[in-house]
Amino acid sequence: MEGDVPYRWAKRLLDKGLTILLLVLLAPFFAVAAGAIGLGMARRSADRGPWLYREPRISRGRTFELLKFRTLRRDVLVGAGDAEAHARLLEADPENLTWAGRRVLKPWYLDELPQLLNVLRGDMSLVGPRPWPPSMVERQVADGHGYRLRIVAGWTGPVQVQKGLAEPEAYTQLDLAYVEACRNWSAPRLLRHDLDILWRTVKVLARGEGLEY
């Protein structure tokens, strides 16, 4: 697959307009997340540290700092040293999580809320293949899939609303199908598809399935 995947003006408008609306509507959830983090740091000294976590990710071939509410204990982050950070791998072990991360942030995906700021400043789209760390993108490119170098990454995407697929390649195929949609579909059809994925994401969040991803 050659060449950049178009980031259409209609999709840009949806990203900016809907993200501003979401930041307003989700303000209470930002407050819940912040309150849980503060309570966790008051409960356990190991949970103390920065409220936000920044991680290098790739979007359309460009490295940017992905924002998350911190869910990992301070000693876990220190133990990771200078190795390329990928919080998702460390978060797979519940013992690595802060009290707030385990009880509140991860089950309800609240740790992902700051990424709306990434969308607002143009690092990401609301919908697209999730941004991966550089080393993982390099491995995927070596396997013959370079689409993360050519498409704007997403806050959520077709993979995040699909459950029960056993093979990792099945998730790659979902991403590739979305890439082709961005290339070939009309703007109205693509926007309807994005809105459907966003609505399905809301239902995933409402079921509290964050830890199952």
C-alpha positions in Angstrom: 0.0 0.0 0.0 1.7 3.1 -1.2 1.3 6.8 -0.4 -0.4 8.7 2.5 -4.0 7.9 3.3 -6.1 11.1 2.9 -7.1 12.9 6.1 -10.2 14.4 4.7 -11.5 17.9 5.6 -14.8 16.5 6.7 -13.0 14.1 9.1 -10.9 16.9 10.4 -14.0 19.0 11.1 -15.6 16.0 12.9 -12.5 15.5 15.0 -12.2 19.2 16.1 -15.9 19.8 16.6 -16.8 16.6 18.4 -13.6 16.6 20.5 -14.5 20.1 21.9 -18.0 18.8 22.7 -16.6 15.7 24.3 -14.2 17.7 26.5 -17.2 19.6 27.8 -19.5 16.6 28.2 -16.8 14.4 29.8 -15.5 17.1 32.2 -17.2 15.2 35.2 -15.3 12.1 34.2 -12.0 14.0 34.1 -12.9 15.1 37.6 -13.6 11.5 38.7 -10.3 10.4 37.3 -8.4 13.2 39.0 -10.1 12.6 42.3 -9.3 8.9 42.1 -5.7 9.5 41.4 -5.5 12.0 44.2 -7.1 9.6 46.6 -4.8 6.8 45.5 -1.7 8.9 46.1 -3.0 9.8 49.6 -3.6 6.1 50.4 -0.3 4.7 49.2 3.1 6.4 48.8 4.0 4.0 45.9 1.2 5.5 43.9 2.6 9.1 44.1 4.0 10.7 41.1 3.0 12.7 38.0 -0.7 12.7 37.1 -0.1 12.4 33.4 2.1 9.8 31.5 3.6 10.6 28.1 4.6 7.9 25.7 6.1 8.1 22.2 3.7 6.8 19.5 3.5 6.9 15.7 0.8 8.7 13.8 1.1 8.9 10.0 4.9 8.3 10.3 5.4 11.0 12.9 6.4 10.5 16.5 4.3 12.4 19.1 3.7 12.2 22.8 0.6 10.3 23.7 -1.1 11.5 26.8 -2.6 9.2 29.5 -3.6 9.5 33.1 -0.9 7.5 34.9 -2.0 4.1 36.0 1.4 2.5 36.8 3.1 2.7 40.2 6.2 4.9 40.4 8.6 2.0 41.1 7.3 0.2 38.0 8.1 3.2 35.8 11.5 3.6 37.4 12.2 -0.1 36.9 11.4 0.3 33.2 14.6 2.4 33.0 15.5 3.8 29.6 13.8 1.0 27.6 11.2 2.2 25.2 8.1 2.8 27.2 4.9 0.9 26.4 2.5 1.2 29.3 0.1 -1.3 27.8 2.5 -4.2 28.3 3.2 -3.2 31.9 -0.5 -2.6 32.6 -1.3 -6.2 31.7 -0.1 -7.2 35.2 -2.6 -5.8 37.8 0.2 -5.8 40.4 1.9 -3.0 38.5 -1.2 -0.7 38.7 -1.9 2.1 41.1 -5.0 1.8 43.3 -6.7 4.3 41.0 -5.5 2.5 37.9 -6.8 -0.8 39.0 -10.1 0.3 40.6 -11.2 3.2 38.4 -9.1 4.2 35.4 -8.5 1.0 33.5 -11.9 -0.7 33.9 -13.6 2.4 32.5 -10.9 3.6 30.1 -10.6 6.9 32.0 -6.9 6.8 31.6 -7.4 7.4 27.8 -9.3 10.7 28.3 -6.3 13.0 28.0 -5.8 11.7 24.4 -8.7 14.0 23.4 -6.1 16.8 23.8 -4.0 14.8 21.3 -6.9 14.8 18.9 -7.6 18.5 19.4 -4.0 19.5 18.6 -3.9 17.3 15.5 -1.7 14.4 16.7 -4.6 11.9 16.2 -8.1 11.5 14.8 -11.0 10.3 16.9 -11.2 7.1 14.8 -8.4 5.2 13.2 -5.9 2.4 13.9 -4.5 2.9 17.4 -1.1 4.6 17.6 1.7 2.2 18.4 5.2 2.7 19.9 8.0 3.1 17.3 9.5 -0.3 17.9 6.2 -2.1 17.4 5.6 -0.1 14.2 9.0 -1.1 13.0 8.2 -4.8 13.6 4.9 -4.4 11.8 6.5 -2.7 8.8 9.0 -5.6 8.7 6.1 -8.0 8.5 4.8 -6.1 5.5 2.2 -3.8 7.0 3.2 -0.1 6.8 -0.2 1.5 7.1 0.6 3.1 10.5 3.2 5.2 8.7 0.6 6.5 6.2 -2.6 7.1 8.2 -3.6 9.3 11.1 -3.9 7.2 14.2 -7.1 7.1 16.2 -8.3 7.5 19.8 -10.5 4.5 19.1 -11.0 2.3 16.0 -12.5 -0.8 14.5 -10.2 -3.1 16.6 -11.3 -1.5 19.9 -15.0 -2.3 19.4 -14.4 -5.8 18.2 -14.4 -8.6 20.7 -13.5 -12.3 20.6 -11.0 -12.5 17.7 -8.4 -15.1 18.5 -5.8 -14.2 15.8 -3.8 -11.0 15.9 -3.9 -11.0 12.1 -7.7 -10.6 12.3 -7.2 -7.2 14.0 -4.7 -6.2 11.3 -7.3 -7.0 8.7 -9.8 -4.7 10.5 -7.3 -1.9 10.5 -6.5 -2.5 6.8 -10.3 -2.4 6.0 -10.5 1.0 7.7 -7.5 2.3 5.8 -9.2 1.3 2.5 -12.4 3.0 3.6 -10.5 6.2 4.2 -9.0 5.9 0.7 -12.1 5.0 -1.2 -15.3 6.0 0.6 -17.2 9.2 0.2 -16.9 11.7 3.0 -20.5 11.2 4.2 -20.1 7.4 4.2 -16.8 7.6 6.1 -18.3 10.0 8.7 -21.2 7.7 9.3 -18.8 4.9 9.8 -16.7 6.9 12.2 -19.8 7.9 14.2 -20.9 4.2 14.4 -17.5 3.2 15.8 -17.6 6.1 18.3 -21.1 5.0 19.4 -19.9 1.4 19.8 -17.0 2.6 21.8 -19.4 4.4 24.2 -21.1 1.0 24.7 -17.8 -0.7 25.4 -17.0 2.0 28.0 -20.4 1.7 29.6 -19.8 -2.1 30.1 -16.5 -1.3 31.9 -14.5 -3.6 29.6 -11.3 -1.6 29.7 -9.3 -4.3 31.5 -10.3 -6.9 29.0 -8.4 -5.3 26.1 
